[in-house]
Amino acid sequence: MNIQLKWKRGEKAKLARAIGISRSHLTDILHARKSAGRVLAVKIERASLGRITRLDVLYPRESLNPLLSKKGR
């Protein structure tokens, strides 16, 4: 899986509001600093219209998903 998302200004905040979490919590999940449960993973997938899949959230592997990579922080 090779996902590269470019976030527009305010897009993460809008996504976080849509799923009922803070922007900082969403960022932590996307960078694999915090984990998300199955229900939250599905909410993220639906709210992002599939740009971020539940598998990306549940099984963040740096080798497969550069979005979740620690490089470039």
C-alpha positions as CSV (number, residue, x, y, z in Angstrom):
1,M,0.0,0.0,0.0
2,N,1.5,3.3,-1.0
3,I,-0.5,6.2,0.3
4,Q,0.7,9.8,0.1
5,L,-1.7,12.4,1.4
6,K,-1.3,16.1,1.1
7,W,-3.5,17.9,3.6
8,K,-5.1,21.2,2.8
9,R,-5.3,23.8,5.5
10,G,-8.0,22.8,8.0
11,E,-8.6,19.4,6.5
12,K,-7.3,17.4,9.5
13,A,-9.4,19.5,11.9
14,K,-12.5,19.0,9.7
15,L,-11.9,15.2,9.6
16,A,-11.3,15.1,13.4
17,R,-14.6,17.0,14.1
18,A,-16.5,14.6,11.8
19,I,-15.4,11.6,13.8
20,G,-15.6,13.3,17.2
21,I,-11.9,13.5,18.2
22,S,-9.4,16.3,18.5
23,R,-7.0,17.1,15.6
24,S,-4.0,16.3,17.8
25,H,-5.4,12.9,18.6
26,L,-6.0,12.2,14.9
27,T,-2.5,13.3,14.1
28,D,-1.1,11.0,16.7
29,I,-3.1,8.1,15.2
30,L,-1.9,8.9,11.7
31,H,1.7,9.0,12.8
32,A,1.3,5.7,14.8
33,R,2.0,7.4,18.1
34,K,-1.4,6.3,19.4
35,S,-3.5,3.4,18.3
36,A,-7.1,3.4,17.4
37,G,-9.7,0.7,17.9
38,R,-11.8,-0.9,15.1
39,V,-14.8,1.4,15.5
40,L,-12.6,4.5,15.3
41,A,-10.7,3.1,12.3
42,V,-13.9,2.6,10.4
43,K,-15.0,6.1,11.3
44,I,-11.7,7.5,9.9
45,E,-12.1,5.4,6.8
46,R,-15.7,6.6,6.2
47,A,-15.1,10.3,7.0
48,S,-12.0,10.4,4.8
49,L,-14.0,8.8,1.9
50,G,-11.5,5.9,1.8
51,R,-8.3,8.1,1.5
52,I,-7.3,6.5,4.8
53,T,-8.3,2.9,5.1
54,R,-9.1,1.1,8.3
55,L,-6.2,-1.2,7.7
56,D,-3.8,1.8,7.5
57,V,-5.1,2.8,10.9
58,L,-5.2,-0.6,12.5
59,Y,-1.9,-2.0,11.1
60,P,0.5,0.9,10.6
61,R,3.6,-0.5,9.0
62,E,6.2,2.0,7.9
63,S,7.4,-0.1,5.0
64,L,3.9,-0.2,3.5
65,N,2.5,3.3,4.4
66,P,4.6,6.4,4.0
67,L,1.9,8.5,5.6
68,L,2.5,6.8,8.9
69,S,6.3,6.9,8.5
70,K,8.4,8.5,11.2
71,K,10.7,9.9,8.4
72,G,10.2,13.5,7.5
73,R,8.8,14.8,10.8
